[in-house]
Amino acid sequence: MVVDDTQSAGEVSEIRFGSQTKHTDTRLTHVSGGDVANEQLKIQALIIDDEPLARKRIRDLLKDDEDVELAGECCSGSEALAFIEQAKPSLVFLDIQMPETDGFELMEMMSASGLHPAVIFVTAYDKYALRAFDAQAVDYLLKPFSESRFRRAVQRAKDQIRQGNGGLLSSQLLALLREAQPGKKYSDRLVIRSGGRALFLRADEIDYIEAAGNYLTLHVGKENHLIRETMQNFEARLDPERFLRIHRSTIVNIERIKEFQPWFAGEYVVVLRDGRKLTLSRTYRARVQEFLGK
């Protein structure tokens, strides 16, 4: 995917996805207000869905919306993240069920990259599990959706964008969707910002995590990655069946543990398979004993 952003306002830029080329009109929309003419940029929208017919459905419904302009389409999460970082659309139509990188993982990637567009989730979840979302004034589209339902979701998104809280409510919806999601609850893959790069890691690649204030060091084999994140937030993304908190500043991958050795004052030394040693504090000893007793 390549975004050509060298044109000035009023020209047409090209957005290429693989062998496809999309044209985006970047001209300003003129809005009249009494005797004063105001210029207002249209809301730039992105469609992310691996199904061509689903993308076409949204594209067709957006044609008559004078407030929204389609900036592009993506068929995968990794492609979408690159586009969003480049073009920074205000509105995203995001399919939840996609191969490789699903909607949940993409939302986490955007958050890690400091990107918070308003998101309308597109989902096939059972409608009864989604009833609570209406009461939260959040946005989702249940496949197959009607035109009236689409218009209502888009209007909500417009209101959120104008109020400047689109990203906040999208994050609230993400949490609700995770609660409704059957089975999987934790991240198998993580995106981290380290040294100006966006790195994709499988959770099981992490040996252990150390905290220092609002920063974490991820120990991955011979590499260390420093990220800005709290231990509490990062721990919530990890499967507790695979990762164990052994200290207020340490989480370890259970598969990396070789043995526990008693130390002093009720503490233990956790010996990893590669010989590295970590401290198990008394505060977390009961949690470890509970795990070992399973």
C-alpha angles and dihedrals in degrees: 000000000000127000116202105207098163096100122098124235111293095037130101119248128200126232113193123200109186106302094346126093123206122194120217122193107216096185119131122253113232115221120192120217114178109297093338120086113210127194116219128179116230119243107267111225134193127200117211115186133126092217115084093205091052091052091048091052092056093041092054092049092051095054095087097042108107093193099054130064123191109237096181151309131249131189099198139042096238092051090047094052091054091050094047092050089052103039101023098209117201095220130041129187101206127191111213099204108061131139121256097002116030129199093267093055092045091053089053090049091051091048092050088051092051093249117140113170122163106267130206106196119216111208145161094209117138109280093228091060088054100051092098091059093070090058089053092057090235131139131252137137119216112212121270094034130180126237091248091053090049092051091050093051092047091050090052090051091050090052091049092049092049090050091047096237103098093114093049095054091044088056090051090052091049090057091049092048091051089055090052095043111108118231110345115074105155136061118264090182129036133197117210134182110227128160092349092306132110107227126193115214133178109231091233090060091069115096097189143328127231125195131215112174109301092344131086132199114213111205108209112172106295093343129088123200122196115207135173104243138114120249091235094055094044093047090055089062094054128085107247089212089064104031128050129200106223100164137014087257101034137070119176134198104244092218090062095057117105101173148332118242123193113242123171140298091027095302127124136207115235109212116203124211091254092054099257115137130218132182124250106203125212090246092065098034093096091053090052092048089051090052093048090050094058 
